[in-house]
Amino acid sequence: MSTEKTRPSRRAALLGDRPGSYAIARHVRMSPTKVRRVVDLVRGMDVNEALAVLRFAPQAASDPVYKVVASAAANAENAESLRADDLFISQAFVDEGVTLRRIRPRAKGSASRINKRAAHITVVVEPKGTKGA
């Protein structure tokens, strides 16, 4: 068992001492596999280019991903005094959230399970000139 009492902060885990910012959307009621398809489109893009792609992407998951990318860019502008034009998406990943388990009645008194999945979306933005990204 570990004797260390504190966990590393989320910022330290995602960015370390590099400039940049991040945003997390938790409990998005969408399957993580569907959201990952959209996140894979924009990983590594400039922020403004990614927002333009997400605005016109036909997938339903593009709306929550758009909000997270815009939030990460706004966090970088307000907290770190960085310009949105200089930012790119250095990390973007989707984790599995809580699964709501429901049942659907079937024939002869049996039941089938319906899994209503949720996702946690994390986006990290950094300035273009940083090393290690």
Short mmCIF file of the C-alpha atoms (twelve columns), coordinates in Angstrom:
data_MODEL
# 
_entry.id   MODEL 
# 
loop_
_atom_site.group_PDB 
_atom_site.id 
_atom_site.type_symbol 
_atom_site.label_atom_id 
_atom_site.label_alt_id 
_atom_site.label_comp_id 
_atom_site.label_asym_id 
_atom_site.label_seq_id 
_atom_site.Cartn_x 
_atom_site.Cartn_y 
_atom_site.Cartn_z 
_atom_site.pdbx_PDB_model_num 
ATOM 1   C CA . MET A 1   0.000   0.000   0.000   1 
ATOM 2   C CA . SER A 2   1.252   3.445   -0.851  1 
ATOM 3   C CA . THR A 3   2.224   5.799   1.948   1 
ATOM 4   C CA . GLU A 4   1.721   8.893   -0.203  1 
ATOM 5   C CA . LYS A 5   -1.388  10.792  0.887   1 
ATOM 6   C CA . THR A 6   -1.932  13.148  -2.056  1 
ATOM 7   C CA . ARG A 7   -2.725  12.409  -5.680  1 
ATOM 8   C CA . PRO A 8   -1.042  14.363  -8.452  1 
ATOM 9   C CA . SER A 9   -3.275  17.124  -9.759  1 
ATOM 10  C CA . ARG A 10  -5.075  16.570  -13.033 1 
ATOM 11  C CA . ARG A 11  -3.208  19.497  -14.598 1 
ATOM 12  C CA . ALA A 12  0.129   17.984  -13.598 1 
ATOM 13  C CA . ALA A 13  -0.905  14.652  -15.087 1 
ATOM 14  C CA . LEU A 14  -2.093  16.154  -18.386 1 
ATOM 15  C CA . LEU A 15  0.294   19.050  -18.979 1 
ATOM 16  C CA . GLY A 16  3.095   18.947  -16.441 1 
ATOM 17  C CA . ASP A 17  4.857   22.318  -16.428 1 
ATOM 18  C CA . ARG A 18  4.081   23.091  -20.098 1 
ATOM 19  C CA . PRO A 19  1.782   26.023  -20.940 1 
ATOM 20  C CA . GLY A 20  -1.715  25.128  -22.033 1 
ATOM 21  C CA . SER A 21  -5.077  24.228  -20.646 1 
ATOM 22  C CA . TYR A 22  -7.669  21.464  -20.678 1 
ATOM 23  C CA . ALA A 23  -11.401 20.854  -20.404 1 
ATOM 24  C CA . ILE A 24  -13.368 17.784  -19.373 1 
ATOM 25  C CA . ALA A 25  -17.001 16.937  -20.072 1 
ATOM 26  C CA . ARG A 26  -18.198 14.170  -17.809 1 
ATOM 27  C CA . HIS A 27  -21.275 11.941  -18.046 1 
ATOM 28  C CA . VAL A 28  -22.041 12.737  -21.692 1 
ATOM 29  C CA . ARG A 29  -24.937 10.432  -22.520 1 
ATOM 30  C CA . MET A 30  -23.427 8.935   -25.639 1 
ATOM 31  C CA . SER A 31  -21.524 5.753   -26.341 1 
ATOM 32  C CA . PRO A 32  -17.753 6.213   -25.956 1 
ATOM 33  C CA . THR A 33  -17.093 4.394   -29.232 1 
ATOM 34  C CA . LYS A 34  -19.272 6.889   -31.123 1 
ATOM 35  C CA . VAL A 35  -17.566 9.842   -29.452 1 
ATOM 36  C CA . ARG A 36  -14.097 8.407   -30.169 1 
ATOM 37  C CA . ARG A 37  -14.847 8.467   -33.913 1 
ATOM 38  C CA . VAL A 38  -15.318 12.240  -33.721 1 
ATOM 39  C CA . VAL A 39  -12.395 12.880  -31.352 1 
ATOM 40  C CA . ASP A 40  -10.070 10.990  -33.699 1 
ATOM 41  C CA . LEU A 41  -10.985 13.486  -36.445 1 
ATOM 42  C CA . VAL A 42  -9.714  16.540  -34.553 1 
ATOM 43  C CA . ARG A 43  -6.768  15.226  -32.536 1 
ATOM 44  C CA . GLY A 44  -3.650  17.218  -33.496 1 
ATOM 45  C CA . MET A 45  -5.544  19.964  -35.357 1 
ATOM 46  C CA . ASP A 46  -5.404  23.686  -34.710 1 
ATOM 47  C CA . VAL A 47  -8.244  24.783  -32.435 1 
ATOM 48  C CA . ASN A 48  -9.980  27.032  -34.985 1 
ATOM 49  C CA . GLU A 49  -9.722  24.376  -37.700 1 
ATOM 50  C CA . ALA A 50  -11.074 21.721  -35.324 1 
ATOM 51  C CA . LEU A 51  -14.036 23.915  -34.369 1 
ATOM 52  C CA . ALA A 52  -14.847 24.448  -38.056 1 
ATOM 53  C CA . VAL A 53  -14.679 20.689  -38.739 1 
ATOM 54  C CA . LEU A 54  -16.838 19.876  -35.708 1 
ATOM 55  C CA . ARG A 55  -19.431 22.486  -36.589 1 
ATOM 56  C CA . PHE A 56  -20.214 20.745  -39.886 1 
ATOM 57  C CA . ALA A 57  -19.567 17.109  -38.929 1 
ATOM 58  C CA . PRO A 58  -22.710 15.002  -39.386 1 
ATOM 59  C CA . GLN A 59  -22.212 12.858  -36.262 1 
ATOM 60  C CA . ALA A 60  -24.313 13.602  -33.180 1 
ATOM 61  C CA . ALA A 61  -21.206 13.382  -30.995 1 
ATOM 62  C CA . SER A 62  -19.661 16.410  -32.708 1 
ATOM 63  C CA . ASP A 63  -21.776 18.800  -30.605 1 
ATOM 64  C CA . PRO A 64  -20.418 17.814  -27.153 1 
ATOM 65  C CA . VAL A 65  -16.882 17.520  -28.551 1 
ATOM 66  C CA . TYR A 66  -17.239 21.033  -30.038 1 
ATOM 67  C CA . LYS A 67  -18.226 22.369  -26.626 1 
ATOM 68  C CA . VAL A 68  -15.249 20.734  -24.902 1 
ATOM 69  C CA . VAL A 69  -12.750 22.039  -27.478 1 
ATOM 70  C CA . ALA A 70  -14.229 25.543  -27.241 1 
ATOM 71  C CA . SER A 71  -14.110 25.361  -23.446 1 
ATOM 72  C CA . ALA A 72  -10.470 24.252  -23.433 1 
ATOM 73  C CA . ALA A 73  -9.567  27.145  -25.746 1 
ATOM 74  C CA . ALA A 74  -11.452 29.607  -23.533 1 
ATOM 75  C CA . ASN A 75  -9.709  28.228  -20.448 1 
ATOM 76  C CA . ALA A 76  -6.341  28.765  -22.112 1 
ATOM 77  C CA . GLU A 77  -7.257  32.324  -23.080 1 
ATOM 78  C CA . ASN A 78  -8.540  33.306  -19.642 1 
ATOM 79  C CA . ALA A 79  -6.281  31.394  -17.262 1 
ATOM 80  C CA . GLU A 80  -3.016  31.221  -19.219 1 
ATOM 81  C CA . SER A 81  -3.353  34.379  -21.401 1 
ATOM 82  C CA . LEU A 82  -2.787  32.381  -24.599 1 
ATOM 83  C CA . ARG A 83  -4.280  33.225  -27.994 1 
ATOM 84  C CA . ALA A 84  -6.742  30.763  -29.538 1 
ATOM 85  C CA . ASP A 85  -5.040  31.184  -32.940 1 
ATOM 86  C CA . ASP A 86  -1.790  29.740  -31.532 1 
ATOM 87  C CA . LEU A 87  -3.346  26.657  -29.915 1 
ATOM 88  C CA . PHE A 88  -3.602  23.088  -31.143 1 
ATOM 89  C CA . ILE A 89  -5.202  19.979  -29.656 1 
ATOM 90  C CA . SER A 90  -2.269  18.066  -28.194 1 
ATOM 91  C CA . GLN A 91  -4.319  15.383  -26.441 1 
ATOM 92  C CA . ALA A 92  -7.922  14.304  -26.794 1 
ATOM 93  C CA . PHE A 93  -9.350  11.111  -25.403 1 
ATOM 94  C CA . VAL A 94  -12.636 9.561   -24.361 1 
ATOM 95  C CA . ASP A 95  -13.087 7.414   -21.281 1 
ATOM 96  C CA . GLU A 96  -16.028 5.221   -20.424 1 
ATOM 97  C CA . GLY A 97  -18.462 6.720   -17.924 1 
ATOM 98  C CA . VAL A 98  -21.214 5.188   -15.851 1 
ATOM 99  C CA . THR A 99  -23.471 2.697   -17.615 1 
ATOM 100 C CA . LEU A 100 -27.167 2.889   -16.855 1 
ATOM 101 C CA . ARG A 101 -28.579 -0.626  -17.003 1 
ATOM 102 C CA . ARG A 102 -32.205 -0.978  -18.060 1 
ATOM 103 C CA . ILE A 103 -34.278 -4.015  -18.936 1 
ATOM 104 C CA . ARG A 104 -36.529 -4.677  -21.898 1 
ATOM 105 C CA . PRO A 105 -39.292 -7.250  -21.448 1 
ATOM 106 C CA . ARG A 106 -39.088 -10.107 -23.935 1 
ATOM 107 C CA . ALA A 107 -41.171 -13.123 -24.818 1 
ATOM 108 C CA . LYS A 108 -42.090 -15.849 -22.286 1 
ATOM 109 C CA . GLY A 109 -41.347 -13.711 -19.230 1 
ATOM 110 C CA . SER A 110 -37.672 -13.162 -19.991 1 
ATOM 111 C CA . ALA A 111 -35.849 -9.866  -20.223 1 
ATOM 112 C CA . SER A 112 -32.996 -8.366  -22.198 1 
ATOM 113 C CA . ARG A 113 -30.562 -5.836  -20.816 1 
ATOM 114 C CA . ILE A 114 -30.203 -2.392  -22.372 1 
ATOM 115 C CA . ASN A 115 -26.933 -0.611  -21.580 1 
ATOM 116 C CA . LYS A 116 -27.223 3.165   -21.773 1 
ATOM 117 C CA . ARG A 117 -23.604 4.197   -21.885 1 
ATOM 118 C CA . ALA A 118 -21.978 7.503   -20.971 1 
ATOM 119 C CA . ALA A 119 -18.600 9.013   -21.813 1 
ATOM 120 C CA . HIS A 120 -16.037 11.383  -20.306 1 
ATOM 121 C CA . ILE A 121 -14.403 13.630  -22.936 1 
ATOM 122 C CA . THR A 122 -11.011 15.234  -22.178 1 
ATOM 123 C CA . VAL A 123 -9.311  17.760  -24.471 1 
ATOM 124 C CA . VAL A 124 -5.880  19.340  -23.852 1 
ATOM 125 C CA . VAL A 125 -4.745  22.382  -25.853 1 
ATOM 126 C CA . GLU A 126 -1.205  23.749  -26.018 1 
ATOM 127 C CA . PRO A 127 0.597   26.490  -27.951 1 
ATOM 128 C CA . LYS A 128 2.144   25.319  -31.212 1 
ATOM 129 C CA . GLY A 129 5.761   25.897  -30.200 1 
ATOM 130 C CA . THR A 130 5.843   23.626  -27.113 1 
ATOM 131 C CA . LYS A 131 8.132   20.616  -26.918 1 
ATOM 132 C CA . GLY A 132 6.977   17.156  -25.878 1 
ATOM 133 C CA . ALA A 133 3.612   17.368  -27.589 1 
# 
